[in-house]
Amino acid sequence: MQVSVEAPNKLERRVTITVPEAVLEEAYDKRINQLTKTVKANGYRPGKVPRTIIEKQYSHSARQEALSEVIQASLNQAINQEALNPAGVPTVEPKNIVPGQPLEFIATFEVIPTIDSVRFELATLEKQMAVITEKDVENAFNRLCQQYITWQVVDRPAQEKDQVVIDFRGSMEGKLFAGGEAHDYPIVLGSKSMIAGFEEGLVGMTVGTTKVLHLIFPENYHSTEMAGKSAEFAVTMKKISQPQLPEVDEAFVRKLGCKSGKLEDLNTEIRKNLERELDRIIKAKLKGQVFDKLLEQNPVEVPQALIEREGKRIHDQLHPHHAGKDHGHSAAEMAVFNEPAKRNVSLGLLVAHLIKQHQIEVNKERVTAYLSYLSSMYEDPAEVVAWYTKNKRAMSEIEMQVLEEQLIEKLLENVQLTEKMLSYNELITGQSN
């Protein structure tokens, strides 16, 4: 077998492979011999059908199967021989298929880039911090209560936080636009689920009245045909309900997952959950800053095949019901995932190099502690631990999280950290209370 490798660019490889004709014939003979053991024909016992009869019927398919087998085997051999590392499935183009002549074909693919060294130069880094206050616990408790709101119909003008039921008809220059009409449509005033001015325009309306709202769609509206344009909405108020918060008693506290039914125990559990989340966010933000610096200092040319594969993974993570399926999105629709996918792939290559460079091995005790942290958020922690223990892929993801934490600590050993105190809300949302 002869192999020649061309590199049209840094990542692409064109591998020309020439296989002796005898190899292809041997594969063909092997396939025909296999068929002689299974093919049935009138007048012949199983396994006794003459080769001439078998070849007459199966010669074409046998040669195609032999060709496919030889191409795959010789390509694998060439990849190993030339120490290539394909990033995706090679595209194979037969160059010469002539009976009695050597087989020649070209395989084209991208290779995973080799990273020789990684820079990380950083003198100082700001670490955002926060502490959980009683107000944070109270806000979290109130958010839990909001999930159990009931609605009481009232006979008064609509006001902020009310749930209203409306009919509306939207038009532009007197013409109804797509999606601009709805009946018995519920909205909570102040939820900002509609364009600016819509919910505000309903405040003060009473049941049975109709009002025309003159509004402008935002410039960044998802429909480019409507973005920035004026519209009129004729709205009829059909129902107004005010929120009724649940009574905070022992039964309700138990309903929220606190077995003792005591509010102070629930607040203690809420604080623990907030502190766990705070710790996670602090570490994630710090890791994000370090990874941003790694990417800035180490530009990586990434194979398109890896970007597309990671883009599909991100898509499936956001849409679990599509996981493992051909979701049928166009290239333009999937392009939105290109940048985050490229970032993830680049970081994966850089992090893998650094872990190897610093000879970091996963700390099993930290893996156990991380698994304990994850399982503590569920009703039956032991069941969660058992599931992870049996699921190798899930456990490898946990181990990778721990390895990344260990790497971050290693990279920050000589970096001066300055702490910036924020409120919990500022830290998680980037907005002040």
C-alpha positions in Angstrom: 0.0 0.0 0.0 1.3 3.5 -0.9 0.3 6.6 1.0 1.0 10.2 0.3 -0.3 13.1 2.5 -0.9 16.7 1.3 -1.7 19.6 3.6 -3.7 22.3 1.7 -3.9 24.3 4.9 -3.0 24.0 8.6 -5.9 21.7 9.4 -6.9 19.9 6.1 -5.3 16.7 5.0 -5.6 15.0 1.6 -4.5 11.4 1.8 -3.9 9.6 -1.5 -3.9 5.8 -1.0 -3.0 3.2 -3.5 -3.9 -0.4 -2.8 -2.6 -3.4 -4.8 -5.2 -5.1 -7.0 -4.5 -8.4 -5.2 -5.8 -7.0 -1.9 -9.1 -6.1 -3.5 -9.4 -9.5 -5.2 -8.6 -11.2 -2.0 -11.4 -9.3 -0.2 -13.7 -10.2 -3.1 -12.8 -13.9 -2.9 -13.4 -13.9 0.8 -16.9 -12.4 0.4 -17.8 -15.0 -2.3 -16.5 -17.8 -0.2 -18.7 -16.6 2.7 -21.7 -16.6 0.4 -21.0 -20.2 -0.7 -21.8 -21.3 2.9 -25.2 -19.6 3.0 -26.6 -19.2 -0.5 -29.4 -21.6 -1.5 -30.3 -22.7 -5.0 -32.7 -25.2 -6.5 -31.1 -28.6 -7.1 -28.1 -28.0 -4.8 -27.5 -28.8 -1.2 -26.6 -25.9 1.2 -23.0 -25.1 0.9 -22.7 -27.0 -2.5 -23.9 -24.2 -4.9 -21.2 -23.7 -7.6 -19.2 -20.6 -7.4 -20.1 -19.7 -11.0 -23.8 -19.5 -10.1 -23.1 -17.4 -6.9 -20.9 -15.0 -8.9 -23.5 -14.6 -11.6 -26.1 -13.5 -9.0 -23.9 -11.8 -6.4 -20.8 -10.6 -8.1 -21.7 -6.9 -8.2 -22.8 -6.6 -4.5 -19.8 -8.7 -3.4 -17.4 -6.4 -5.2 -19.0 -3.3 -3.7 -18.8 -4.8 -0.2 -15.2 -5.8 -0.8 -14.4 -2.3 -2.1 -15.9 -0.7 1.0 -14.1 -3.0 3.3 -10.7 -2.5 1.6 -11.1 1.3 1.6 -12.0 1.4 5.3 -9.2 -0.9 6.3 -6.5 0.8 4.2 -7.7 4.3 5.3 -7.5 3.2 9.0 -4.0 1.8 8.3 -2.9 4.9 6.6 -4.2 7.2 9.4 -2.2 5.1 11.9 0.9 4.9 9.8 1.0 8.7 9.2 0.0 9.4 12.9 -3.0 11.5 11.8 -5.8 12.5 14.1 -9.0 13.1 12.1 -11.4 15.7 13.6 -14.4 14.2 11.7 -15.5 11.5 9.2 -13.2 11.6 6.1 -14.7 12.2 2.7 -13.6 9.4 0.3 -13.3 9.9 -3.4 -12.3 6.8 -5.5 -9.8 7.9 -8.0 -9.2 4.8 -10.0 -11.4 1.7 -10.0 -10.4 -0.4 -13.0 -10.5 -4.2 -13.0 -7.0 -5.6 -13.0 -5.5 -2.3 -11.8 -4.5 -1.1 -8.3 -7.2 0.7 -6.3 -6.5 4.4 -5.8 -8.6 6.8 -3.7 -8.3 10.1 -1.9 -9.5 10.7 1.7 -10.0 14.4 2.8 -10.5 15.4 6.4 -9.5 17.9 9.0 -7.1 17.0 11.8 -7.3 18.0 15.5 -4.6 20.7 15.9 -1.5 19.9 17.9 -0.9 22.5 20.7 2.8 22.8 21.5 2.6 25.4 24.3 0.0 27.5 26.1 0.6 30.9 27.6 -1.1 32.2 30.8 0.3 35.5 31.9 -1.8 37.3 34.5 -0.6 39.5 37.5 -3.9 40.3 39.2 -7.5 39.1 39.0 -10.7 40.5 40.5 -12.7 37.9 42.4 -16.4 38.8 42.8 -17.8 37.8 46.3 -21.0 38.1 48.2 -22.6 36.9 51.5 -26.1 35.6 52.0 -28.2 38.0 54.0 -31.6 37.6 55.7 -33.1 39.7 52.9 -31.8 37.2 50.3 -33.4 34.4 52.3 -36.7 36.3 52.5 -36.6 37.0 48.7 -36.0 33.3 48.0 -38.9 32.4 50.2 -41.2 34.9 48.5 -40.2 33.4 45.1 -41.3 30.0 46.4 -44.6 31.4 47.6 -45.2 33.0 44.1 -45.3 29.5 42.7 -48.5 28.8 44.7 -50.4 32.0 44.0 -54.1 31.6 43.3 -56.2 34.2 41.5 -59.4 35.9 42.9 -61.7 37.6 40.4 -62.3 41.3 41.4 -64.6 44.0 40.2 -62.4 47.0 40.0 -60.0 48.7 37.5 -56.9 46.6 36.6 -53.7 47.4 38.4 -50.1 46.2 38.5 -49.6 42.5 39.4 -53.2 41.6 38.5 -53.8 38.8 36.0 -56.1 39.9 33.2 -57.8 38.1 30.4 -58.1 40.0 27.2 -59.0 39.8 23.5 -56.7 41.9 21.2 -56.3 42.6 17.6 -53.1 44.2 16.3 -52.7 46.0 13.0 -50.2 48.0 11.0 -51.5 50.7 8.7 -55.0 49.2 9.1 -54.0 45.6 8.2 -53.9 42.7 10.6 -50.4 41.2 10.9 -49.4 37.6 11.5 -49.8 36.6 15.2 -51.4 39.9 16.0 -54.8 38.5 17.2 -55.7 36.5 20.3 -58.8 35.6 22.3 -59.0 34.9 26.1 -55.3 35.8 26.4 -54.0 35.8 30.0 -51.3 38.3 31.1 -49.9 39.3 34.5 -49.5 43.0 34.4 -45.9 43.9 35.1 -44.5 40.6 33.8 -43.1 42.4 30.8 -44.2 39.5 28.6 -45.5 41.9 25.9 -43.8 44.8 24.1 -43.2 48.0 26.0 -46.3 50.0 26.7 -48.8 47.1 26.2 -49.2 46.0 29.8 -48.9 49.5 31.1 -51.7 50.5 28.8 -54.1 48.0 30.4 -53.7 49.5 33.9 -56.9 51.2 34.8 -59.2 49.4 32.4 -62.3 47.7 33.6 -64.1 44.6 32.4 -66.1 45.1 29.2 -64.2 48.1 28.1 -62.1 48.4 24.9 -59.0 50.5 24.4 -56.7 51.1 21.4 -53.0 51.1 22.2 -50.6 52.9 19.9 -47.2 51.2 20.3 -43.8 50.7 18.6 -42.1 47.4 18.3 -38.5 47.4 19.6 -35.7 47.7 17.2 -34.3 44.3 18.2 -37.7 42.5 17.9 -37.3 38.9 16.6 -39.3 39.6 13.5 -37.3 42.0 11.3 -40.5 42.8 9.3 -42.0 44.4 12.5 -38.9 45.7 14.3 -39.1 49.4 14.9 -42.5 49.8 13.3 -45.7 51.3 14.7 -48.8 49.3 15.4 -52.3 49.6 16.9 -53.8 47.1 19.3 -57.5 47.1 20.0 -57.8 45.5 23.4 -61.0 44.3 25.2 -60.8 43.6 28.9 -62.7 40.4 29.8 -61.5 39.4 33.3 -59.4 40.9 36.2 -58.0 38.8 39.0 -55.8 39.8 41.9 -53.1 37.5 43.4 -53.8 35.6 46.6 -50.6 34.4 48.3 -50.8 31.1 50.2 -51.2 31.1 54.0 -47.8 30.3 55.5 -48.7 27.5 57.9 -47.2 24.2 58.9 -48.9 22.4 56.0 -47.6 24.9 53.5 -44.1 24.7 54.8 -44.2 20.9 54.5 -45.5 21.3 51.0 -42.3 23.3 50.2 -40.3 20.2 51.2 -39.5 20.9 54.9 -40.5 17.8 56.8 -40.7 19.5 60.2 -43.2 22.1 59.0 -41.3 24.8 60.8 -40.6 28.0 59.0 -37.2 28.5 60.7 -36.1 25.1 59.4 -37.2 26.0 55.9 -35.3 29.3 56.0 -32.2 27.4 57.2 -32.5 25.0 54.2 -33.1 28.0 51.9 -29.9 29.7 53.2 -27.9 26.5 52.7 -29.2 26.2 49.1 -28.3 29.9 48.4 -24.8 29.4 49.9 -24.2 26.4 47.7 -25.4 28.3 44.7 -23.3 31.3 45.7 -20.2 29.1 45.9 -20.9 27.6 42.5 -21.4 31.0 40.9 -18.2 32.5 42.5 -16.2 29.6 41.1 -17.8 29.7 37.7 -17.2 33.5 37.3 -13.6 33.0 38.3 -13.2 30.1 35.9 -14.8 32.2 33.2 -12.3 35.0 33.7 -9.3 32.5 33.6 -10.7 30.8 30.5 -11.3 34.2 28.8 -7.6 35.1 29.4 -6.5 31.7 28.0 -8.5 32.2 24.8 -7.2 35.7 24.5 -3.5 34.7 24.8 -3.8 31.4 22.8 -5.8 31.7 19.6 -6.7 28.3 18.3 -7.6 27.4 14.8 -10.5 24.9 15.2 -11.7 22.3 12.7 -15.2 23.0 11.4 -16.1 19.4 12.0 -15.6 19.8 15.8 -17.4 23.1 15.8 -20.5 21.5 14.1 -20.4 18.5 16.5 -20.2 20.7 19.5 -22.9 23.0 18.1 -25.2 20.0 17.9 -24.4 19.0 21.4 -25.2 22.5 22.7 -28.5 22.5 20.7 -29.5 19.1 22.2 -28.6 20.3 25.7 -31.0 23.3 25.2 -33.6 21.1 23.5 -33.4 17.7 25.2 -36.4 16.3 23.3 -34.3 16.6 20.1 -31.2 14.8 21.6 -29.8 12.1 19.3 -32.2 13.0 16.5 -31.8 14.8 13.2 -33.5 18.1 14.2 -33.6 19.3 10.6 -32.3 22.8 11.2 -30.7 24.7 8.3 -27.1 25.7 8.4 -28.2 29.3 9.1 -30.3 28.2 12.1 -27.4 26.2 13.5 -24.9 29.0 12.9 -26.1 30.7 16.1 -24.3 27.9 18.0 -21.0 28.4 16.1 -19.3 30.9 18.4 -20.1 29.1 21.7 -19.2 25.8 20.1 -15.8 27.2 18.9 -15.1 28.6 22.4 -15.9 25.2 24.0 -13.7 23.3 21.5 -10.8 25.8 21.8 -11.0 25.6 25.6 -11.1 21.8 25.5 -7.9 21.7 23.6 -6.1 24.2 25.8 -7.3 22.7 29.0 -6.3 19.2 28.0 -2.8 20.5 27.1 -2.5 22.3 30.4 -3.7 19.4 32.5 -1.1 17.2 30.8 1.6 19.9 31.1 1.1 20.3 34.8 0.6 16.5 35.3 -2.7 17.1 37.1 -4.6 13.9 38.1 -8.2 14.0 39.3 -8.5 14.1 43.1 -10.9 11.3 44.0 -11.8 12.9 47.3 -12.9 16.0 45.6 -14.9 14.0 43.1 -16.7 12.4 46.0 -17.3 15.8 47.6 -18.6 17.2 44.3 -20.9 14.3 43.9 -22.2 14.8 47.4 -22.8 18.4 46.6 -24.8 17.6 43.5 -26.9 14.8 45.2 -27.7 17.0 48.2 -30.0 19.0 46.0 -32.3 16.0 45.5 -34.8 14.4 47.7 -33.0 11.0 47.7 -29.2 11.7 47.6 -28.3 8.1 47.7 -30.3 7.3 44.6 -28.5 10.1 42.8 -25.1 8.9 43.8 -26.0 5.4 42.7 -27.1 6.7 39.3 -23.8 8.6 38.8 -21.8 5.7 39.9 -23.3 3.4 37.3 -23.2 6.1 34.5 -19.6 6.3 33.3 -20.3 9.2 31.0 -21.9 11.3 33.8 -19.0 10.4 36.2 -16.5 11.4 33.6 -18.2 14.8 33.4 -17.9 15.3 37.1 -14.3 14.2 37.0 -13.7 16.8 34.3 -15.3 19.5 36.4 -13.0 18.6 39.3 -9.9 18.6 37.0 -10.8 22.0 35.7 -11.1 23.3 39.3 -7.7 21.8 40.1 -6.3 23.4 37.0 -7.7 26.9 37.8 -6.1 26.7 41.3 -2.8 25.8 39.7 -3.0 28.6 37.2 -3.9 31.1 40.0 -1.1 30.1 42.3 1.0 33.2 41.3 -1.9 35.5 40.5 -2.8 38.2 43.1 -6.6 38.0 43.7 -8.5 41.1 44.8 -12.0 40.6 46.2 -14.9 42.8 45.2 -18.0 42.5 47.5 -21.4 42.5 45.8 -24.9 41.7 46.9 -26.1 38.2 46.1 -28.5 39.6 43.5 -25.8 41.7 41.8 -23.5 38.6 41.7 -26.0 36.3 40.0 -27.8 38.8 37.8 -25.4 41.6 37.3 -28.1 44.0 38.5 -28.5 45.8 41.8 -31.4 45.0 44.1 
